[in-house]
Amino acid sequence: MTHSPPISRRRGLQLALGCCAGAIMPVASTATQSYRRVGLAFGTSVSITVQAASEAQANDAFDASFAEIRHIDRIAGLVRPDSALFQLNRDGVLHQPDPALIDMLNMAQTMYQATDGAFDVTVQPLWRALDNAAQRGTWPDETEIQALCQRVNQQAVVYSHERIELTRPGMGITLNSLARGLAADRVSAVLQAHGITSAFLDTDVLQGIGQPEHGGMWRAAIRDPRTTGTVATSAVSGFLATSGDYQYFWSPDFKRNHILDPRSGTSPQDFSSVSVLASSGLLADALSTAAFLVGQNKAPDLLAAFGAEAFFVAKDGRTSTTAHFPRLMDL
């Protein structure tokens, strides 16, 4: 399971199509114009590009979309004192939780069951202990790690629409493999409700709606985990999310990194990155971490069970895909 650092998350994907920069800027077109707005949420930058009939339509869509993003950030922010998640981790109980929090916990439970416990949102105390040790230049021994793993158990989270409770002392939850995906889902719905039929959104989970201004398809560059370059370009015909060992790591060989299997207390060693294309942002976000956790032997079946496709980069740099991952194109 993954806890990402507060400053930046996983920049494994980026829009591979030229577009304007700035808060909101138009680009000339015949029937519509392109507008783009950039903001900050989840400790990183988020952006939305739309084709709209007017600046007013674009601004209305942007205002509503970024309100949704801020709402999810206020719920799931791990280090924000005003977030619902921060309060839950501090107090061990949260009354009348926001429905979005229940949506994320439902997905977490689905992934927990599908991965035999490898995906577990209560991994936060383990992550925090390992990170603190690494910052001191030390590392726990096997006995200490196993003791930390005993504090991780998603089944000890009891929740309903009225109440969420962490039933064991010292528990903590991270939703960093879920929140950005849910935000992408919410933004997608908002844009379409505002009459936007062509857009590209990036909450660290990507989605292309309709077609770009000049036709063709939206596409994203998949980052090379060991360089600043790219390993492939993919069409974005759904929601695309990446999890990678390079996003936050504790050893120069990346073997100790932020993606942790709480059953062993270690980072899986099959993949350097996994990019998942799925039917929803929440599902893509969760599956990119889940597939990384279960490794190369189990990932294809896991993805197939949810109708998702993936692009894999192995630790040795070899790449592979599931059978129907979108045709890769040259940059």
Backbone torsions as a table, in degrees:
resi	resn	phi	psi	omega
1	MET	NA	159.9	-171.2
2	THR	-124.7	135.2	165.7
3	HIS	-118.1	121.6	-178.0
4	SER	-95.7	154.5	-178.3
5	PRO	-64.7	155.0	-174.8
6	PRO	-70.9	-22.1	-174.8
7	ILE	-82.3	-41.8	-176.7
8	SER	-149.4	153.1	179.7
9	ARG	-112.7	-133.7	-169.6
10	ARG	-98.6	107.9	177.0
11	ARG	-96.9	56.8	-179.9
12	GLY	-85.9	-15.0	-177.6
13	LEU	-130.1	147.8	171.1
14	GLN	-153.6	155.4	179.6
15	LEU	-61.5	126.5	-178.5
16	ALA	-104.9	44.1	-178.5
17	LEU	-145.2	127.5	-178.0
18	GLY	-59.0	134.2	175.7
19	CYS	-151.7	165.8	-173.1
20	CYS	-72.6	157.6	179.0
21	ALA	-110.9	176.9	177.5
22	GLY	100.7	178.0	-177.1
23	ALA	-65.2	-50.9	172.5
24	ILE	-158.4	122.0	-176.6
25	MET	-140.4	135.1	178.2
26	PRO	-88.8	153.5	172.2
27	VAL	-125.9	130.1	-173.4
28	ALA	-58.2	141.3	176.7
29	SER	-154.3	170.4	-175.4
30	THR	-76.1	-60.8	-176.2
31	ALA	-95.9	-33.7	-179.3
32	THR	-132.9	173.9	176.4
33	GLN	-125.3	155.9	175.6
34	SER	-93.4	134.8	176.7
35	TYR	-131.1	148.9	179.4
36	ARG	-139.7	136.0	174.2
37	ARG	-127.1	140.1	-180.0
38	VAL	-121.4	140.1	177.2
39	GLY	-145.1	-174.4	179.3
40	LEU	-119.1	134.3	174.8
41	ALA	-164.6	156.0	178.8
42	PHE	57.8	24.8	179.4
43	GLY	75.7	16.8	-179.8
44	THR	-151.4	-178.1	178.4
45	SER	-88.5	145.4	174.0
46	VAL	-128.3	150.6	-177.6
47	SER	-145.9	153.9	177.2
48	ILE	-137.8	130.7	174.5
49	THR	-117.0	130.6	-178.9
50	VAL	-132.3	155.2	165.3
51	GLN	-100.9	122.2	-176.7
52	ALA	-136.6	155.6	-179.8
53	ALA	-74.1	-21.1	-179.0
54	SER	-155.7	163.0	176.3
55	GLU	-65.2	-34.1	178.9
56	ALA	-62.9	-43.1	177.8
57	GLN	-63.3	-42.8	179.4
58	ALA	-62.5	-44.9	-178.5
59	ASN	-64.7	-39.9	177.5
60	ASP	-61.4	-43.7	179.9
61	ALA	-66.1	-41.8	178.9
62	PHE	-64.0	-45.7	-178.2
63	ASP	-58.4	-45.8	-179.2
64	ALA	-68.3	-38.5	-178.8
65	SER	-66.5	-46.8	-178.9
66	PHE	-70.7	-25.9	172.5
67	ALA	-63.4	-40.0	177.3
68	GLU	-65.7	-42.5	178.8
69	ILE	-61.5	-45.3	179.3
70	ARG	-63.5	-35.9	179.5
71	HIS	-62.7	-46.6	178.9
72	ILE	-65.6	-38.4	178.6
73	ASP	-63.5	-38.3	178.6
74	ARG	-68.8	-25.5	178.2
75	ILE	-80.9	-47.8	-166.9
76	ALA	-105.0	2.7	-178.9
77	GLY	-62.2	120.2	-173.8
78	LEU	-72.5	-32.8	-176.3
79	VAL	-115.0	8.6	177.2
80	ARG	-86.3	117.7	-179.2
81	PRO	-61.3	-21.7	-179.4
82	ASP	-91.8	2.6	-177.5
83	SER	-84.7	153.5	177.5
84	ALA	-63.3	-38.4	-179.5
85	LEU	-66.0	-42.2	178.3
86	PHE	-59.2	-43.6	-179.8
87	GLN	-65.9	-39.6	177.6
88	LEU	-62.9	-46.1	-180.0
89	ASN	-65.7	-33.4	179.9
90	ARG	-73.5	-45.2	-171.4
91	ASP	-97.9	-18.7	-177.7
92	GLY	79.7	-0.6	-180.0
93	VAL	-152.8	146.8	177.7
94	LEU	-141.5	125.5	-179.7
95	HIS	-96.9	146.7	178.8
96	GLN	50.0	58.1	-178.5
97	PRO	-65.6	150.5	176.0
98	ASP	-61.8	141.1	178.7
99	PRO	-55.3	-29.8	178.3
100	ALA	-63.8	-34.4	178.2
101	LEU	-67.2	-38.4	176.4
102	ILE	-66.2	-39.4	177.1
103	ASP	-57.8	-43.9	-179.0
104	MET	-68.8	-39.4	178.4
105	LEU	-67.8	-34.2	175.3
106	ASN	-63.3	-43.4	177.6
107	MET	-65.9	-40.1	177.8
108	ALA	-58.7	-41.9	179.9
109	GLN	-67.2	-38.4	176.0
110	THR	-60.2	-45.0	-179.4
111	MET	-70.8	-35.4	176.9
112	TYR	-57.8	-47.2	-179.3
113	GLN	-69.0	-39.1	-177.2
114	ALA	-70.7	-22.9	-177.9
115	THR	-108.9	11.8	-178.6
116	ASP	55.9	37.1	175.4
117	GLY	92.3	-0.7	178.9
118	ALA	-67.9	-38.8	176.3
119	PHE	-90.0	111.7	-175.0
120	ASP	-145.3	114.1	-174.9
121	VAL	-72.6	-8.4	177.4
122	THR	-89.1	17.3	179.2
123	VAL	-71.6	-7.7	-172.7
124	GLN	-52.9	-45.9	179.1
125	PRO	-61.2	-36.2	176.7
126	LEU	-64.6	-47.6	-179.9
127	TRP	-59.8	-45.8	-176.9
128	ARG	-62.7	-41.5	-179.8
129	ALA	-65.3	-42.0	179.2
130	LEU	-67.1	-40.5	179.4
131	ASP	-65.4	-42.8	178.2
132	ASN	-61.8	-40.3	178.7
133	ALA	-64.3	-44.5	-179.6
134	ALA	-62.2	-37.9	179.1
135	GLN	-65.8	-26.8	177.4
136	ARG	-86.9	-5.2	-178.4
137	GLY	82.2	20.6	178.5
138	THR	-121.7	-179.6	175.8
139	TRP	-154.8	134.7	-178.6
140	PRO	-64.1	150.0	173.9
141	ASP	-82.4	176.9	-174.3
142	GLU	-59.1	-40.4	179.8
143	THR	-62.8	-43.2	179.4
144	GLU	-66.0	-40.6	179.5
145	ILE	-64.1	-43.2	179.1
146	GLN	-64.3	-35.4	176.2
147	ALA	-64.6	-39.3	177.3
148	LEU	-65.5	-38.4	-179.7
149	CYS	-62.1	-25.9	179.8
150	GLN	-67.9	-16.3	177.9
151	ARG	-87.8	-1.6	-177.4
152	VAL	-107.5	118.5	177.3
153	ASN	-165.9	101.9	-178.1
154	GLN	-62.5	-25.6	179.3
155	GLN	-67.8	-14.4	178.1
156	ALA	-86.9	2.8	173.6
157	VAL	-93.3	115.9	179.1
158	VAL	-105.6	123.2	-175.3
159	TYR	-144.0	153.4	175.0
160	SER	-153.8	-178.4	178.4
161	HIS	-71.5	-10.5	179.2
162	GLU	-99.6	-24.8	-170.0
163	ARG	-163.8	142.9	170.4
164	ILE	-122.4	133.0	-180.0
165	GLU	-135.3	134.5	171.1
166	LEU	-93.9	109.7	-165.9
167	THR	-87.4	-1.9	177.1
168	ARG	-117.7	145.3	178.0
169	PRO	-62.5	143.8	174.4
170	GLY	78.0	8.7	180.0
171	MET	-76.2	159.9	174.7
172	GLY	-159.1	150.3	-176.7
173	ILE	-117.8	143.8	166.8
174	THR	-120.9	138.5	177.9
175	LEU	-117.7	24.3	-176.0
176	ASN	-70.0	-12.7	175.5
177	SER	-101.6	17.2	-177.6
178	LEU	-137.2	-37.4	-168.8
179	ALA	-64.8	-41.6	-177.4
180	ARG	-69.3	-32.7	176.5
181	GLY	-68.0	-42.5	177.3
182	LEU	-64.2	-39.0	176.7
183	ALA	-59.9	-41.2	178.0
184	ALA	-61.4	-41.4	177.5
185	ASP	-61.2	-44.8	-178.4
186	ARG	-64.9	-42.0	179.6
187	VAL	-65.6	-42.1	179.2
188	SER	-57.4	-44.7	179.7
189	ALA	-65.0	-40.6	-179.8
190	VAL	-63.8	-45.8	-179.1
191	LEU	-59.1	-45.8	-178.4
192	GLN	-68.8	-32.8	175.9
193	ALA	-66.1	-24.7	177.6
194	HIS	-92.6	13.5	175.3
195	GLY	80.2	14.9	178.8
196	ILE	-85.1	120.5	-179.0
197	THR	-110.3	-3.0	176.1
198	SER	-140.1	119.2	-176.9
199	ALA	-162.1	159.1	171.8
200	PHE	-134.7	124.2	-178.8
201	LEU	-119.0	148.4	-178.1
202	ASP	-139.4	99.9	172.0
203	THR	-106.1	21.3	-165.1
204	ASP	85.2	-9.5	163.1
205	VAL	-117.4	131.5	-172.4
206	LEU	-102.4	147.1	168.9
207	GLN	-146.2	138.0	170.9
208	GLY	-107.6	130.2	177.3
209	ILE	-111.7	128.4	-179.5
210	GLY	66.2	-140.6	-178.7
211	GLN	-125.3	154.5	173.9
212	PRO	-62.1	170.9	-175.5
213	GLU	-54.1	-41.0	-174.8
214	HIS	-102.2	22.4	176.7
215	GLY	86.1	-170.2	-177.6
216	GLY	79.6	-140.1	-178.1
217	MET	-142.1	154.5	172.9
218	TRP	-69.7	142.3	179.7
219	ARG	-143.2	156.6	-177.2
220	ALA	-131.4	142.2	174.6
221	ALA	-86.1	132.5	177.1
222	ILE	-97.8	124.1	-172.5
223	ARG	-70.6	143.1	168.1
224	ASP	-72.8	121.5	-176.1
225	PRO	-62.6	-17.3	-175.8
226	ARG	-111.7	-0.6	177.5
227	THR	-138.7	-177.8	174.8
228	THR	-91.5	2.6	-179.7
229	GLY	-87.3	-163.4	-179.2
230	THR	-123.4	155.2	177.6
231	VAL	-105.6	-19.0	-177.7
232	ALA	-168.5	166.9	173.1
233	THR	-127.5	135.8	-176.0
234	SER	-124.9	144.3	167.3
235	ALA	-67.1	142.5	178.7
236	VAL	-108.8	92.2	-178.5
237	SER	-104.8	8.7	177.0
238	GLY	-156.3	-136.0	176.4
239	PHE	-109.3	132.7	-174.5
240	LEU	-122.5	126.5	-179.4
241	ALA	-134.7	148.0	179.1
242	THR	-126.3	139.3	167.3
243	SER	-120.0	136.2	-177.3
244	GLY	-144.7	151.4	-179.7
245	ASP	-71.3	-18.4	-177.0
246	TYR	-80.5	-10.4	-173.9
247	GLN	-71.5	-32.1	174.4
248	TYR	-162.2	121.3	-173.7
249	PHE	-144.0	159.0	-175.0
250	TRP	-115.3	-0.8	176.7
251	SER	-140.1	146.6	-175.8
252	PRO	-63.6	-19.6	177.6
253	ASP	-91.1	4.8	177.2
254	PHE	68.6	3.5	-177.7
255	LYS	-69.9	-29.1	172.0
256	ARG	-103.3	110.4	-177.3
257	ASN	-144.3	178.6	-170.2
258	HIS	-71.7	-11.6	178.6
259	ILE	-90.5	109.6	-169.8
260	LEU	-119.5	135.2	170.3
261	ASP	-90.7	111.1	-174.5
262	PRO	-70.0	-11.3	177.5
263	ARG	-73.3	-27.8	179.8
264	SER	-116.6	-20.8	-176.1
265	GLY	79.7	12.5	-177.9
266	THR	-122.2	168.8	177.3
267	SER	-90.9	133.7	177.1
268	PRO	-60.0	149.6	-170.9
269	GLN	-113.8	8.2	-178.9
270	ASP	-79.4	-44.5	-169.5
271	PHE	-113.5	151.1	165.4
272	SER	-94.1	-34.6	175.3
273	SER	-155.2	153.7	175.6
274	VAL	-134.7	124.1	176.8
275	SER	-112.8	123.4	-173.5
276	VAL	-116.3	133.6	174.3
277	LEU	-107.8	121.6	-176.0
278	ALA	-140.4	174.7	-173.7
279	SER	-78.1	-15.4	176.1
280	SER	-139.7	157.6	178.8
281	GLY	-67.0	-41.2	179.7
282	LEU	-60.8	-41.7	179.7
283	LEU	-68.7	-44.0	179.2
284	ALA	-61.5	-42.9	-180.0
285	ASP	-60.3	-49.0	-178.9
286	ALA	-66.1	-44.2	-175.4
287	LEU	-68.7	-30.6	179.8
288	SER	-62.9	-38.7	175.6
289	THR	-74.7	-43.6	-177.7
290	ALA	-61.0	-43.9	179.8
291	ALA	-65.1	-39.2	176.1
292	PHE	-58.9	-42.6	-176.4
293	LEU	-67.7	-40.5	-174.7
294	VAL	-82.5	-16.2	174.1
295	GLY	84.7	177.7	-168.9
296	GLN	-67.1	-28.0	-178.2
297	ASN	-75.7	-34.4	-175.2
298	LYS	-102.9	-19.7	-175.4
299	ALA	-58.9	-45.0	-178.4
300	PRO	-58.8	-42.7	179.1
301	ASP	-67.8	-38.7	177.1
302	LEU	-59.9	-47.7	-179.5
303	LEU	-64.5	-42.7	179.9
304	ALA	-60.9	-35.6	-179.5
305	ALA	-62.3	-24.3	-179.2
306	PHE	-111.4	10.8	178.4
307	GLY	65.3	32.2	-177.0
308	ALA	-110.2	159.4	177.6
309	GLU	-122.4	160.7	-176.1
310	ALA	-150.5	155.8	171.9
311	PHE	-116.6	124.8	-175.6
312	PHE	-111.8	139.5	167.1
313	VAL	-118.2	116.5	-178.4
314	ALA	-77.7	166.5	-179.4
315	LYS	-59.2	-30.1	179.8
316	ASP	-87.5	6.0	177.0
317	GLY	93.1	-9.7	178.2
318	ARG	-68.2	145.4	179.8
319	THR	-115.3	152.7	176.6
320	SER	-156.3	166.7	178.7
321	THR	-138.7	163.9	167.0
322	THR	-73.7	170.8	-168.2
323	ALA	-60.3	-35.0	-172.0
324	HIS	-118.9	24.5	172.8
325	PHE	-61.2	139.6	-173.4
326	PRO	-54.0	146.5	179.2
327	ARG	-51.1	130.1	178.9
328	LEU	-82.2	142.7	-176.8
329	MET	-122.6	153.4	175.0
330	ASP	-69.8	147.4	175.3
331	LEU	-68.1	NA	NA
